[in-house]
Amino acid sequence: NIIPQSVVASFTHDIFIKGCQINFPIEGPNETEACSLYPNEPFRTLDDCFNDFLAKMKDENIKQSDENTKQSNEIPPPKPVVEAFAITATCA
């Protein structure tokens, strides 16, 4: 075996290319599938979650564009100002 020059590259290759995080059998009494941990929750793929995220982003963009067109003739409200205050170090 050769020691890799980049440890990060070796871990990345092991995890994402070789698939050490997903390609293993689930056997024995101490191992369980994630689906059996939460039987009342439906299984969702990453694509499903991403599609929901995109739909929410589109809805937010539509709401913001509607608000911008409604408020184009109005003066925008002032934004709150955050003031900094000094913190003194004390030794108790």
C-alpha angles and dihedrals in degrees: 000000000000121000107236119238091223117045091190091054091049093051091045091051092047094049104037104026104032093031099223090163096058111021103080134101121252106226138145135038095285096055125075140169119252091237091064092053093064107025094168093057117084118235112252126190123224089251090058091052092047092050090051089050092051091049091052091048091052090049091050092049091050091049092049093048090049091050091048092053092047093048097042091103095041129083109249116243116254116267117239115258120225112213123206121225130193121256115204120207115234131185113213 
